[in-house]
C-alpha cells in the first residue's frame, strides 16, 4: 500500500484585482481537532477491568506511517519588503530623456500628464508617457531646446510594489520550509502532496504622472528670463497635447452659450527646481503666505486660507490668461480676463467662478462613500490660477488623505456627444485625474 503525505499548501501565486487578500498559509488555518479514542462506558462501582488495564485517555491514535512535522518547526511569519524596493516606472530606467541632477538646478515645467497606468474599457486613450514624449519631441524639433521628462511616483504605486515584494519574500521562506518537508517524506517512503493555492496581495489603482521640463538653468533668475520667451510660443498643433476648456457666457440676447477651446500649455508654464536633487527640509521653515493672496481671497465663501490644518488635497486647477489689478482700483473685481472685453463676472466664468462652482457642488455631493455633509472643498485664488482642494489633513501621508484620494479617483466625467446624452464619449476622462497634497499657507 502506498503511503501519501500531504502538508500545507502549494506555491502557485495569483495577482488579484483591487481587492485585498492574505496569503493562505497553514499557520493561518484553524487547527484540526485531534481524533480521540472513544471513551468506554463507565464500569459499576468497585469493578476493575480484567488484568487491571486502563484504556488510554491522552494522546490521539495516529495512523501507521504518518509523518508529523517536528514540534520545533514553525511556519514563517510575515516578512517585510526589501529595503531596495523596485518601483515600476512608466519611463523605464534607461530612457534617454529622463531628467538627472547633473542637468541643472532649475527648469521650466511646460506641462504634466496624468493617465491610467494601463488602458481600461472606459479609458483606452494614449498613455502619459506617449503624450509627454510627443510634447517633448515637438519642443525639441520646433524650438531646438532641451526638453526632458520627469516621472512622479505616487504613494499608491509605492504601496502596491511594497505589497508585491512582501508577498514574494513570504513565498520564498515558505518554499524553503516545504522543501524540508518533502525531503522528510522521501526519507520515510511517502509521497508528498502539495495542493495548489492562490496567494493574494493588495493592488492599488494609480495613474502614471509625467512632466515635461525645459532646461536646465544654473539659477532661478536665468529660468525666469527664459520663461518670458516660452510664454510667447504659439500653442502646439496637436490638440491632444492640450487640455480642453469650456466657457459659459451670455450672448447679445442674454442666452447662455458654451465656448469650447484648448489651453496653450506654454502660457501656464512655470519655474521649478530640479525634482531629482534632494533638498534638506528645514523644520523651522513654515509655509509663508503672500499678502497679495490674502487680499485676493478676501470674502470668498470657500477660502482655503481659513483652513486650520497644514495640508489639503489639490484636485483641480482652472488656469487662464488673466491680468491682475488692484481690488481698490474701482474696476469691480480683482481679476480681468484679457481678450474678452469683460470685467469681474467674465473672468470668474473663465476660471475663478468655475472653481467656486465646483467647490459648491462638492460640498453638496451625496453618494456611496461620500461624507454625509459632502466633501469639505476649498478654493485658493492665485496670480495665475484658481485651485480647488478637498479636506484638511495633518500631513501628506495622512491615511484620511489617501482614502479621500482613492474615493475621488473612482469618479468619472459622464460626457456625451449630443445634448440628450444618448452618445456617451468612449474615452471620458476622470473627474479628478491629477491629485496632489498641497501645503496650506498660514
VENNORDA-V514362 format. One record per backbone hydrogen bond with DSSP energy under -0.5 kcal/mol. CO is the residue of the C=O (numbers start at 1). NH is the residue of the N-H. Records with the same first field share a line. If there is no record, write none. Layout:
# VENNORDA-V514362
CO=NH + NH
This chain:
# VENNORDA-V514362
3=191
5=193
14=16
19=203
23=25
25=28
26=29
34=36
35=61
44=47
49=52
50=53
60=62
63=66
66=68
70=73
72=74
83=85
85=87
92=95
95=98
97=149
100=103
101=104
105=274
106=216 + 217
107=109 + 272
108=110 + 214
109=270
111=212
113=210
115=208
123=120
127=131
128=132
129=133
130=134
131=135
132=136
133=137
134=138
135=139
136=140
137=141
138=142
139=143 + 145
140=144
145=147
146=215
148=213
149=99
150=152 + 211
151=153
152=154 + 209
154=158
155=159
156=160
157=161
158=162
159=163
160=164
161=165
162=166
163=167
164=168
165=169
166=170
167=171
168=172
169=173
170=174
171=175
172=176
173=177
174=178
175=179
176=180
177=181
178=182
179=183
180=184
181=185
182=186
183=187
184=188
185=190
186=189
191=5 + 193
192=194
193=7 + 195
195=10
198=24 + 200
199=14
204=206
206=117
208=115
209=152
210=113
211=150 + 213
212=110 + 111
213=148
214=108
217=105 + 106
219=223
220=224
221=225
222=226
223=227
224=228
225=229
226=230
227=231
229=232
230=233
237=239
238=241
239=242
243=263
245=261
247=249 + 259
249=257
251=254
255=251
257=249
258=260
259=247
261=245
262=264
263=243 + 265
264=267 + 268
265=268
266=269
270=109
272=107
274=277
276=278
281=283
282=285
284=286
286=288
287=442
290=293 + 294
291=295
292=296
293=297
295=298
297=300
300=303
302=379
303=306
304=307
310=440
311=393
312=314 + 438
313=390
314=436
316=388
317=319
318=386
320=322
321=338
323=325 + 336
326=329
334=325
336=323
337=340
343=347
344=348
345=349
346=350
347=351 + 352
348=353 + 354
351=355
352=356
353=357
354=358
355=359
356=360
357=361
358=362
359=363
360=364
361=365
362=375
367=370
371=374
375=377
376=391
378=389
379=304
380=382 + 387
384=320
385=382
386=318
387=380
388=315 + 316
389=378
390=313
393=310 + 311
395=398
398=401 + 402
399=403
400=404
401=405
402=406
403=407
404=408
405=409
406=410
407=410
408=411
411=431 + 432
412=414
413=415
415=425
418=421
423=417
425=428
429=413
436=314
438=312
439=441
